[in-house]
Amino acid sequence: METTSDSRFDPNHAIQMLVDISQAQSLELLFQRLVERGLQGSFSACWQVWLIDKGDLCTDCPRRPLCPDQSRCLHLVAAKGKSMMGGAKGVQPYENLEARLPLGLGPIGETVAAGQEKLGGGSDQEPGSLPGLEWLPAEGIRAFRTAPIRYKGEPLGAIAAFTRHDPPEGIGPWGKIFAEHLGTAIVNARAFQEIQRLKAQLELQNSYLQEAVVEAKAFGDLVGQSAALRHIVNQIDLVAPTEASVLILGETGTGKELVAHEIHRRSQRKDGPLVRVNCASIPRDLFESEFFGHVRGSFTGAVKDRAGRFETAEGGTIFLDEVGEIPPDIQNKLLRVLQERRYERVGDDRTRRADVRIIAATNRDLKQAVAAARFREDLFYRLNVFPIQVPPLRERLDDIPSLAKHFLELSTRELKCVKPRLTRGAVAKLQNYDWPGNVRELRNLIERAVILARGGALEFELPVGNQPASPARSTPPVADATQPEILTEAELQRRERDNLLLALEKTRWKVKGQDGAAELLGLNPATLLSRMRKWGLKRSAV
């Protein structure tokens, strides 16, 4: 039992408390210092801090019928006391951080609503006569004092201190001083936490953008003048100013990332971030955290709060590369973001709004994945609002001279080599190659040739197996010779199909390897398989 001599108010202790809480840079540390240092005062039995927050437990709250505004209420955010129960285990009633109070109800609610301090007694009160403080008689609380926490006239909550004897002399103005100081400290701590959050978000954006720049280097810019490239640019100009989702389709190495960059650059979100997510490189169990972020302690290894890629892309564009690799359970959550523009961090009950445009890309046949139940049909249609097909390099051979010159300039500058000569013969050799690796392969090939050239003429070493058969040189027609037949586009395509079928039947449908159809046709096996799918060529069952 505390003696009268132990119950004197020490202003020096109060001043040190103010110094301690003013230096806290997080709400958690601020409240911890407040209740712990407050309890060190010899006259205190318990300290509590209540803050106004959203109504989150309304369905289970016993005071719901008394709540005038179920959108917000008082939350107990910090408490510490010296219980009369001695070694009683578990959370004491005054320390239950699940406690909620309607605004204006009971001494604490009235303090916040009226913006005025309140003094009261507890030991002689009937249980239930003081809402939120029903535990007072059991703990022998004789007096308590509540003070409103405000900042520039805006109510934030209340602070409450409890004693088992009469309040000490000299404490008069200190309740108001603490409450006003605490209001400023809370606003400062929140501002510091927001600065730290934005700093972490900018660091993530920087790392993601650096990653995107490295990837983009493999393609150069949208270089070329072919009809296929002009068609892509026209599609970009059409869709970029809208908020429509875009699905970019094409083989690996064709430049799908650059198309996404151009859509973002020409959109109304161009001043916001463009965040690239390589879905093929994310471990399955980290997809949700990578996309939406997590809060500290939500799983093993979550040592601090972390913003996800969607939060990092806020106000801008998120580019989901290899979207076909997303697991089914995450596809459900991605569909919700597309439909409702909302998501939650892992382990957090706060719903966040996603002001993000989604651009996706894949080298897979998503329709086939939908048919095989590996990809959600409704998600496919949500992403496929405006599809853009990026053709392989072998279908835009007219762009090879421009791309070769572009990559030659980049390689010479980045590798710090003497600039070699790009001859017409070398360009012709590049145009006679089938390019299974597309633009990325072209870039790598030129870098290697630049290193080997040592300032001389560029020479390209192309795999023989991937080169198409050399076209027969046309000879001037003899005066009396019959003019060659002119074929329509449909006839040309039919002949191409018949030629493939003839080669497959001659090799007994062996596609790859020595004496296979690909070798016979002078094609890359992957190209032959692609064309077989295009024409629907399948070996009939025997």
TORDOGU-740757 format. One record per residue (C-alpha): chain; x negated, y negated, z; residue number from 1; residue in one letter. Coordinates in steps of 0.25 Angstrom, whole numbers. Example, Ala and Ser with C-alpha at 12.3 -4.5 7.8 and 13.67 -1.06 7.14 Angstrom:
2
PALO  c     px     py     pz    k  r
PALO  A    -49     18     31    1  A
PALO  A    -55      4     29    2  S
% end
This chain:
542
PALO  c     px     py     pz    k  r
PALO  A      0      0      0    1  M
PALO  A     -6    -13     -4    2  E
PALO  A     -8    -24      7    3  T
PALO  A     -5    -38      7    4  T
PALO  A    -20    -41      5    5  S
PALO  A    -21    -32     -7    6  D
PALO  A     -9    -40    -13    7  S
PALO  A    -16    -53    -16    8  R
PALO  A    -16    -59    -30    9  F
PALO  A    -30    -61    -36   10  D
PALO  A    -30    -71    -46   11  P
PALO  A    -45    -67    -51   12  N
PALO  A    -39    -53    -54   13  H
PALO  A    -28    -60    -62   14  A
PALO  A    -38    -68    -70   15  I
PALO  A    -46    -56    -73   16  Q
PALO  A    -34    -49    -78   17  M
PALO  A    -31    -60    -88   18  L
PALO  A    -45    -60    -93   19  V
PALO  A    -45    -45    -95   20  D
PALO  A    -32    -45   -103   21  I
PALO  A    -36    -57   -111   22  S
PALO  A    -48    -49   -116   23  Q
PALO  A    -40    -36   -121   24  A
PALO  A    -39    -34   -136   25  Q
PALO  A    -28    -24   -136   26  S
PALO  A    -14    -23   -129   27  L
PALO  A    -18     -9   -123   28  E
PALO  A    -30    -15   -116   29  L
PALO  A    -23    -28   -112   30  L
PALO  A    -12    -21   -105   31  F
PALO  A    -22    -10    -99   32  Q
PALO  A    -30    -22    -93   33  R
PALO  A    -18    -29    -88   34  L
PALO  A    -11    -18    -80   35  V
PALO  A    -24    -12    -75   36  E
PALO  A    -30    -25    -70   37  R
PALO  A    -16    -30    -65   38  G
PALO  A    -15    -17    -56   39  L
PALO  A    -29    -20    -50   40  Q
PALO  A    -22    -32    -43   41  G
PALO  A    -20    -27    -29   42  S
PALO  A     -5    -32    -29   43  F
PALO  A     -1    -25    -41   44  S
PALO  A      7    -11    -42   45  A
PALO  A     10    -11    -57   46  C
PALO  A      8    -19    -70   47  W
PALO  A     17    -18    -82   48  Q
PALO  A     16    -24    -96   49  V
PALO  A     29    -24   -105   50  W
PALO  A     29    -29   -120   51  L
PALO  A     40    -31   -130   52  I
PALO  A     40    -21   -141   53  D
PALO  A     49    -14   -150   54  K
PALO  A     60     -5   -145   55  G
PALO  A     54      9   -147   56  D
PALO  A     61     18   -137   57  L
PALO  A     75     13   -138   58  C
PALO  A     81     26   -141   59  T
PALO  A     76     32   -127   60  D
PALO  A     76     19   -119   61  C
PALO  A     85     20   -107   62  P
PALO  A     87      5   -107   63  R
PALO  A     91      4   -122   64  R
PALO  A    106      0   -118   65  P
PALO  A    100    -12   -111   66  L
PALO  A     91    -16   -122   67  C
PALO  A     95    -29   -129   68  P
PALO  A     85    -28   -141   69  D
PALO  A     81    -13   -144   70  Q
PALO  A     71    -18   -155   71  S
PALO  A     61    -22   -143   72  R
PALO  A     59    -20   -128   73  C
PALO  A     49    -21   -117   74  L
PALO  A     38    -10   -118   75  H
PALO  A     29     -6   -106   76  L
PALO  A     15     -7   -112   77  V
PALO  A      6     -7   -100   78  A
PALO  A      8     -3    -85   79  A
PALO  A      0      1    -73   80  K
PALO  A      3      3    -58   81  G
PALO  A     -1      9    -45   82  K
PALO  A     10     19    -42   83  S
PALO  A     15     22    -28   84  M
PALO  A     17     37    -33   85  M
PALO  A      2     38    -31   86  G
PALO  A     -4     50    -39   87  G
PALO  A      9     52    -47   88  A
PALO  A      6     56    -61   89  K
PALO  A     11     51    -74   90  G
PALO  A     16     38    -79   91  V
PALO  A     22     29    -69   92  Q
PALO  A     36     23    -72   93  P
PALO  A     29      9    -73   94  Y
PALO  A     19     14    -83   95  E
PALO  A     28     20    -93   96  N
PALO  A     24     14   -106   97  L
PALO  A     37     20   -112   98  E
PALO  A     45     10   -104   99  A
PALO  A     54      0   -111  100  R
PALO  A     62    -12   -106  101  L
PALO  A     73    -20   -114  102  P
PALO  A     70    -35   -115  103  L
PALO  A     77    -42   -104  104  G
PALO  A     80    -30    -95  105  L
PALO  A     74    -29    -81  106  G
PALO  A     63    -38    -75  107  P
PALO  A     53    -36    -86  108  I
PALO  A     63    -37    -97  109  G
PALO  A     69    -50    -91  110  E
PALO  A     55    -56    -90  111  T
PALO  A     52    -54   -104  112  V
PALO  A     66    -59   -109  113  A
PALO  A     66    -71   -100  114  A
PALO  A     51    -74   -101  115  G
PALO  A     50    -76    -86  116  Q
PALO  A     42    -69    -74  117  E
PALO  A     50    -61    -65  118  K
PALO  A     48    -56    -50  119  L
PALO  A     55    -45    -44  120  G
PALO  A     55    -34    -33  121  G
PALO  A     55    -19    -35  122  G
PALO  A     55    -11    -22  123  S
PALO  A     70    -14    -18  124  D
PALO  A     76    -13    -32  125  Q
PALO  A     85     -2    -37  126  E
PALO  A     79      7    -48  127  P
PALO  A     85      3    -61  128  G
PALO  A     87    -12    -56  129  S
PALO  A     74    -16    -63  130  L
PALO  A     74    -10    -77  131  P
PALO  A     60     -6    -81  132  G
PALO  A     56     -7    -66  133  L
PALO  A     63      5    -60  134  E
PALO  A     50     10    -54  135  W
PALO  A     48     -1    -45  136  L
PALO  A     55      4    -32  137  P
PALO  A     47     18    -34  138  A
PALO  A     34     11    -35  139  E
PALO  A     37      1    -23  140  G
PALO  A     36    -11    -32  141  I
PALO  A     40    -23    -23  142  R
PALO  A     38    -34    -33  143  A
PALO  A     35    -36    -48  144  F
PALO  A     33    -48    -57  145  R
PALO  A     35    -48    -72  146  T
PALO  A     30    -59    -82  147  A
PALO  A     34    -61    -97  148  P
PALO  A     22    -59   -107  149  I
PALO  A     24    -70   -118  150  R
PALO  A     16    -76   -129  151  Y
PALO  A     19    -90   -134  152  K
PALO  A     34    -88   -129  153  G
PALO  A     35    -74   -135  154  E
PALO  A     39    -63   -125  155  P
PALO  A     29    -51   -126  156  L
PALO  A     33    -43   -113  157  G
PALO  A     31    -44    -98  158  A
PALO  A     21    -41    -88  159  I
PALO  A     25    -35    -74  160  A
PALO  A     17    -33    -61  161  A
PALO  A     22    -25    -49  162  F
PALO  A     18    -25    -34  163  T
PALO  A     22    -17    -22  164  R
PALO  A     22    -30    -13  165  H
PALO  A     25    -45    -14  166  D
PALO  A     18    -52    -26  167  P
PALO  A      5    -58    -21  168  P
PALO  A      3    -73    -19  169  E
PALO  A     -3    -81    -30  170  G
PALO  A      2    -72    -41  171  I
PALO  A     13    -83    -45  172  G
PALO  A      9    -87    -59  173  P
PALO  A      0    -75    -63  174  W
PALO  A     11    -67    -69  175  G
PALO  A     14    -78    -79  176  K
PALO  A     -1    -80    -82  177  I
PALO  A     -3    -65    -84  178  F
PALO  A     10    -64    -93  179  A
PALO  A      6    -76   -102  180  E
PALO  A     -9    -71   -103  181  H
PALO  A     -4    -57   -106  182  L
PALO  A      4    -62   -118  183  G
PALO  A     -8    -69   -124  184  T
PALO  A    -16    -57   -122  185  A
PALO  A     -6    -47   -128  186  I
PALO  A     -5    -56   -141  187  V
PALO  A    -20    -57   -142  188  N
PALO  A    -22    -42   -140  189  A
PALO  A    -11    -39   -151  190  R
PALO  A    -18    -49   -160  191  A
PALO  A    -32    -42   -158  192  F
PALO  A    -26    -28   -160  193  Q
PALO  A    -19    -34   -173  194  E
PALO  A    -33    -39   -177  195  I
PALO  A    -39    -26   -175  196  Q
PALO  A    -28    -19   -182  197  R
PALO  A    -30    -28   -194  198  L
PALO  A    -45    -27   -193  199  K
PALO  A    -44    -12   -194  200  A
PALO  A    -34    -13   -205  201  Q
PALO  A    -44    -22   -213  202  L
PALO  A    -55    -12   -211  203  E
PALO  A    -47     -1   -216  204  L
PALO  A    -43     -9   -228  205  Q
PALO  A    -57    -12   -231  206  N
PALO  A    -61      3   -230  207  S
PALO  A    -50      7   -239  208  Y
PALO  A    -53     -4   -249  209  L
PALO  A    -67      0   -249  210  Q
PALO  A    -63     14   -252  211  E
PALO  A    -54      9   -263  212  A
PALO  A    -65      1   -269  213  V
PALO  A    -75     13   -269  214  V
PALO  A    -64     22   -276  215  E
PALO  A    -60     11   -286  216  A
PALO  A    -75     10   -291  217  K
PALO  A    -73     23   -297  218  A
PALO  A    -63     18   -307  219  F
PALO  A    -68      3   -310  220  G
PALO  A    -56     -6   -314  221  D
PALO  A    -45     -4   -323  222  L
PALO  A    -54     -4   -335  223  V
PALO  A    -50     -1   -349  224  G
PALO  A    -41     -5   -361  225  Q
PALO  A    -34      8   -364  226  S
PALO  A    -19      9   -366  227  A
PALO  A    -18     18   -354  228  A
PALO  A    -25      8   -345  229  L
PALO  A    -17     -3   -350  230  R
PALO  A     -4      5   -347  231  H
PALO  A     -9      7   -333  232  I
PALO  A    -12     -8   -331  233  V
PALO  A      2    -11   -336  234  N
PALO  A      8     -2   -326  235  Q
PALO  A      0     -8   -315  236  I
PALO  A      5    -22   -319  237  D
PALO  A     19    -17   -319  238  L
PALO  A     19    -10   -305  239  V
PALO  A      9    -19   -297  240  A
PALO  A     18    -31   -294  241  P
PALO  A     28    -21   -288  242  T
PALO  A     29    -14   -275  243  E
PALO  A     31      0   -282  244  A
PALO  A     23     12   -278  245  S
PALO  A     14     17   -289  246  V
PALO  A      9     31   -291  247  L
PALO  A     -4     31   -299  248  I
PALO  A     -7     45   -307  249  L
PALO  A    -19     50   -313  250  G
PALO  A    -31     59   -313  251  E
PALO  A    -42     57   -303  252  T
PALO  A    -52     46   -307  253  G
PALO  A    -42     39   -317  254  T
PALO  A    -42     26   -308  255  G
PALO  A    -29     27   -300  256  K
PALO  A    -35     19   -289  257  E
PALO  A    -38      7   -299  258  L
PALO  A    -23      7   -303  259  V
PALO  A    -19      6   -289  260  A
PALO  A    -29     -6   -287  261  H
PALO  A    -23    -13   -299  262  E
PALO  A     -9    -11   -294  263  I
PALO  A    -13    -17   -281  264  H
PALO  A    -21    -28   -287  265  R
PALO  A     -9    -32   -296  266  R
PALO  A      1    -31   -285  267  S
PALO  A      7    -41   -275  268  Q
PALO  A     -1    -33   -264  269  R
PALO  A    -14    -37   -270  270  K
PALO  A    -18    -45   -258  271  D
PALO  A    -15    -33   -249  272  G
PALO  A    -24    -21   -247  273  P
PALO  A    -25     -9   -256  274  L
PALO  A    -28      3   -248  275  V
PALO  A    -32     16   -255  276  R
PALO  A    -29     30   -248  277  V
PALO  A    -35     42   -254  278  N
PALO  A    -25     52   -250  279  C
PALO  A    -34     64   -254  280  A
PALO  A    -44     60   -244  281  S
PALO  A    -36     59   -231  282  I
PALO  A    -35     71   -222  283  P
PALO  A    -21     77   -221  284  R
PALO  A    -20     74   -206  285  D
PALO  A    -24     60   -207  286  L
PALO  A    -15     55   -219  287  F
PALO  A     -4     49   -209  288  E
PALO  A    -15     41   -201  289  S
PALO  A    -22     37   -214  290  E
PALO  A     -9     32   -220  291  F
PALO  A     -2     26   -208  292  F
PALO  A    -13     24   -197  293  G
PALO  A    -12     29   -183  294  H
PALO  A    -12     24   -169  295  V
PALO  A    -23     28   -158  296  R
PALO  A    -21     41   -152  297  G
PALO  A    -11     46   -163  298  S
PALO  A    -20     58   -166  299  F
PALO  A    -34     63   -162  300  T
PALO  A    -44     53   -168  301  G
PALO  A    -34     42   -168  302  A
PALO  A    -43     33   -159  303  V
PALO  A    -37     20   -163  304  K
PALO  A    -25     14   -171  305  D
PALO  A    -28     15   -186  306  R
PALO  A    -20      8   -198  307  A
PALO  A    -17     17   -210  308  G
PALO  A    -18     14   -224  309  R
PALO  A     -4      9   -226  310  F
PALO  A     -6     -1   -215  311  E
PALO  A    -19     -5   -221  312  T
PALO  A    -12     -7   -234  313  A
PALO  A     -2    -16   -228  314  E
PALO  A      3    -27   -238  315  G
PALO  A     -5    -20   -249  316  G
PALO  A     -6     -7   -257  317  T
PALO  A     -9      7   -253  318  I
PALO  A    -15     17   -263  319  F
PALO  A    -13     31   -260  320  L
PALO  A    -23     39   -269  321  D
PALO  A    -20     54   -271  322  E
PALO  A     -6     52   -265  323  V
PALO  A     -3     67   -269  324  G
PALO  A    -13     71   -257  325  E
PALO  A     -4     65   -246  326  I
PALO  A      2     77   -237  327  P
PALO  A     17     79   -237  328  P
PALO  A     19     74   -223  329  D
PALO  A     12     61   -226  330  I
PALO  A     20     60   -239  331  Q
PALO  A     33     58   -230  332  N
PALO  A     26     46   -223  333  K
PALO  A     22     40   -236  334  L
PALO  A     36     41   -241  335  L
PALO  A     41     34   -229  336  R
PALO  A     31     22   -231  337  V
PALO  A     36     21   -246  338  L
PALO  A     50     22   -242  339  Q
PALO  A     51     14   -229  340  E
PALO  A     37      6   -229  341  R
PALO  A     35     11   -215  342  R
PALO  A     25     20   -207  343  Y
PALO  A     19     23   -194  344  E
PALO  A      5     25   -189  345  R
PALO  A      2     39   -184  346  V
PALO  A      6     39   -169  347  G
PALO  A     13     25   -170  348  D
PALO  A     28     23   -169  349  D
PALO  A     27      9   -175  350  R
PALO  A     32      9   -189  351  T
PALO  A     24      0   -199  352  R
PALO  A     29     -6   -212  353  R
PALO  A     21     -2   -224  354  A
PALO  A     20    -14   -233  355  D
PALO  A     11     -6   -243  356  V
PALO  A     12     -3   -258  357  R
PALO  A      9     11   -261  358  I
PALO  A      1     16   -274  359  I
PALO  A     -2     31   -275  360  A
PALO  A    -11     39   -284  361  A
PALO  A    -13     53   -287  362  T
PALO  A    -19     63   -297  363  N
PALO  A     -9     73   -294  364  R
PALO  A      4     77   -301  365  D
PALO  A     13     72   -289  366  L
PALO  A     26     77   -297  367  K
PALO  A     19     91   -296  368  Q
PALO  A     16     89   -281  369  A
PALO  A     31     85   -279  370  V
PALO  A     35     98   -286  371  A
PALO  A     26    106   -277  372  A
PALO  A     31     99   -265  373  A
PALO  A     17     93   -262  374  R
PALO  A     22     79   -263  375  F
PALO  A     35     72   -259  376  R
PALO  A     44     69   -271  377  E
PALO  A     50     57   -264  378  D
PALO  A     36     51   -261  379  L
PALO  A     32     54   -276  380  F
PALO  A     43     46   -281  381  Y
PALO  A     41     35   -271  382  R
PALO  A     26     34   -276  383  L
PALO  A     29     36   -290  384  N
PALO  A     37     23   -292  385  V
PALO  A     27     18   -303  386  F
PALO  A     17     29   -308  387  P
PALO  A      5     25   -315  388  I
PALO  A     -3     36   -323  389  Q
PALO  A    -18     33   -324  390  V
PALO  A    -23     41   -337  391  P
PALO  A    -36     48   -336  392  P
PALO  A    -48     42   -343  393  L
PALO  A    -47     52   -355  394  R
PALO  A    -34     46   -358  395  E
PALO  A    -40     32   -358  396  R
PALO  A    -53     34   -366  397  L
PALO  A    -52     20   -372  398  D
PALO  A    -56     14   -358  399  D
PALO  A    -69     22   -356  400  I
PALO  A    -78     11   -363  401  P
PALO  A    -72      0   -354  402  S
PALO  A    -73     10   -341  403  L
PALO  A    -87     14   -345  404  A
PALO  A    -92     -1   -346  405  K
PALO  A    -85     -4   -333  406  H
PALO  A    -91      7   -325  407  F
PALO  A   -105      5   -332  408  L
PALO  A   -104    -10   -326  409  E
PALO  A   -100     -5   -312  410  L
PALO  A   -110      7   -312  411  S
PALO  A   -122     -2   -316  412  T
PALO  A   -118    -13   -305  413  R
PALO  A   -115     -3   -294  414  E
PALO  A   -127      7   -297  415  L
PALO  A   -137     -5   -299  416  K
PALO  A   -141      1   -312  417  C
PALO  A   -146     -5   -325  418  V
PALO  A   -134     -6   -334  419  K
PALO  A   -135      5   -345  420  P
PALO  A   -129      4   -359  421  R
PALO  A   -115     11   -362  422  L
PALO  A   -116     15   -377  423  T
PALO  A   -104     18   -386  424  R
PALO  A   -109     32   -387  425  G
PALO  A   -108     34   -372  426  A
PALO  A    -94     28   -372  427  V
PALO  A    -89     37   -383  428  A
PALO  A    -95     49   -375  429  K
PALO  A    -87     44   -363  430  L
PALO  A    -74     43   -371  431  Q
PALO  A    -76     57   -376  432  N
PALO  A    -76     63   -362  433  Y
PALO  A    -63     68   -355  434  D
PALO  A    -65     62   -341  435  W
PALO  A    -60     72   -331  436  P
PALO  A    -64     62   -320  437  G
PALO  A    -58     50   -327  438  N
PALO  A    -63     36   -324  439  V
PALO  A    -70     40   -311  440  R
PALO  A    -79     50   -319  441  E
PALO  A    -82     39   -329  442  L
PALO  A    -87     30   -318  443  R
PALO  A    -96     41   -312  444  N
PALO  A   -101     45   -326  445  L
PALO  A   -105     31   -329  446  I
PALO  A   -112     29   -316  447  E
PALO  A   -120     41   -318  448  R
PALO  A   -124     37   -332  449  A
PALO  A   -128     23   -327  450  V
PALO  A   -138     29   -317  451  I
PALO  A   -144     38   -328  452  L
PALO  A   -144     28   -339  453  A
PALO  A   -155     19   -332  454  R
PALO  A   -150      7   -340  455  G
PALO  A   -150     14   -354  456  G
PALO  A   -138     20   -361  457  A
PALO  A   -127     27   -353  458  L
PALO  A   -127     42   -356  459  E
PALO  A   -115     50   -351  460  F
PALO  A   -116     65   -347  461  E
PALO  A   -102     70   -349  462  L
PALO  A    -98     85   -346  463  P
PALO  A    -97     92   -359  464  V
PALO  A    -85    101   -354  465  G
PALO  A    -77     88   -352  466  N
PALO  A    -79     82   -365  467  Q
PALO  A    -68     83   -376  468  P
PALO  A    -72     89   -389  469  A
PALO  A    -78     78   -398  470  S
PALO  A    -68     73   -408  471  P
PALO  A    -71     76   -422  472  A
PALO  A    -76     64   -430  473  R
PALO  A    -66     59   -440  474  S
PALO  A    -71     59   -455  475  T
PALO  A    -67     50   -465  476  P
PALO  A    -56     57   -474  477  P
PALO  A    -59     61   -488  478  V
PALO  A    -52     53   -498  479  A
PALO  A    -44     65   -503  480  D
PALO  A    -42     72   -489  481  A
PALO  A    -29     73   -483  482  T
PALO  A    -26     62   -472  483  Q
PALO  A    -26     68   -457  484  P
PALO  A    -12     70   -451  485  E
PALO  A     -8     59   -441  486  I
PALO  A     -2     65   -428  487  L
PALO  A      8     59   -419  488  T
PALO  A      6     58   -404  489  E
PALO  A     15     70   -401  490  A
PALO  A      8     79   -412  491  E
PALO  A     -6     75   -406  492  L
PALO  A     -1     79   -392  493  Q
PALO  A      5     92   -397  494  R
PALO  A     -9     95   -404  495  R
PALO  A    -16     92   -391  496  E
PALO  A     -7    102   -384  497  R
PALO  A     -9    113   -394  498  D
PALO  A    -24    111   -394  499  N
PALO  A    -24    113   -379  500  L
PALO  A    -15    125   -380  501  L
PALO  A    -24    131   -390  502  L
PALO  A    -37    129   -382  503  A
PALO  A    -30    135   -370  504  L
PALO  A    -25    147   -377  505  E
PALO  A    -38    149   -384  506  K
PALO  A    -45    149   -370  507  T
PALO  A    -34    158   -364  508  R
PALO  A    -30    146   -355  509  W
PALO  A    -44    145   -349  510  K
PALO  A    -45    130   -346  511  V
PALO  A    -58    128   -339  512  K
PALO  A    -72    134   -340  513  G
PALO  A    -80    139   -352  514  Q
PALO  A    -72    143   -364  515  D
PALO  A    -60    136   -357  516  G
PALO  A    -50    127   -364  517  A
PALO  A    -55    114   -358  518  A
PALO  A    -69    118   -364  519  E
PALO  A    -63    121   -377  520  L
PALO  A    -56    108   -378  521  L
PALO  A    -67    100   -372  522  G
PALO  A    -58     95   -360  523  L
PALO  A    -60     94   -345  524  N
PALO  A    -52    106   -339  525  P
PALO  A    -45     96   -331  526  A
PALO  A    -41     88   -343  527  T
PALO  A    -36    101   -350  528  L
PALO  A    -28    105   -338  529  L
PALO  A    -22     91   -338  530  S
PALO  A    -18     92   -353  531  R
PALO  A    -12    106   -350  532  M
PALO  A     -3    100   -340  533  R
PALO  A      0     89   -349  534  K
PALO  A      5     98   -360  535  W
PALO  A     10    109   -351  536  G
PALO  A      1    120   -356  537  L
PALO  A      1    132   -347  538  K
PALO  A     -3    146   -350  539  R
PALO  A      9    155   -352  540  S
PALO  A     11    167   -342  541  A
PALO  A      7    180   -349  542  V
% end
